Amino acid sequence: MTLHKNHSDHIQTFIGADPLSVLDRQKPLRQHFAQTPEAAWVRDHARTVDTEIPANHPIHGHVVCGEGIPVEIPVSVHKAVGGESDFPCPGEILAAALASCLDTATRMIANLMGIELAHLEVQVSLGADVRGTLMTGENVPVGFHTANVKIYLKTENGLPDAQLNALIDAAERSCVILQTLRAPPNIQVERSFGDGPGANRQ
């Protein structure tokens, strides 16, 4: 999906400015959260809407991600379960969440460690046996069964592997999505029958 011009322009204001220091940005936050632990709680949000695609259409959807500068993502059901795979499917969005979280964690830790990155790419591959969701395989669980992550990293200065491994180890520890998948929370699903809050949104 192409980044909307407004989003691209917004990011360019940071890239074109003075070099960013993660430590300078985090230091007051660390002090504040040490004094006021309850302030450290954040909630990230996404929601689906049926203004773009009618609720009774079975193989596509539409999700709004984020609140600051929201990104709208068209969603497709995977071909393997009867969809079209013409837009990102939910599994690919999950893979994107993991890839982007580990990518940004690596960028931030590298900045904190004074390591200048020349190249960074994170690839995520999730594997599922779709017989589970199609209810055609005996005792086949629903969900992803495998998760493979590859990190391609190059620095401006040749650094020893031990230092690069320390960087990636720290990034893994700091990656919220990775740690969530390794130790998933208990998920509560609240049900409401009738028009939801998005029914009146334009």
Sequence and secondary structure as in RCSB ss.txt:
>XXXX:A:sequence
MTLHKNHSDHIQTFIGADPLSVLDRQKPLRQHFAQTPEAAWVRDHARTVDTEIPANHPIHGHVVCGEGIPVEIPV
SVHKAVGGESDFPCPGEILAAALASCLDTATRMIANLMGIELAHLEVQVSLGADVRGTLMTGENVPVGFHTANVK
IYLKTENGLPDAQLNALIDAAERSCVILQTLRAPPNIQVERSFGDGPGANRQ
>XXXX:A:secstr
    HHHHHHHHHHHTSS   HHHHHHHHHHHHHH GGGG     EEE SSSS TT SSEEEEEE SSS EEEEE
E  GGGTS  SS  HHHHHHHHHHHHHHHHHHHHHHHHT  EEEEEEEEEEEE THHHHT STT  SSEEEEEEE
EEEEESS   HHHHHHHHHHHHHH HHHHHHHS          S  GGGG  
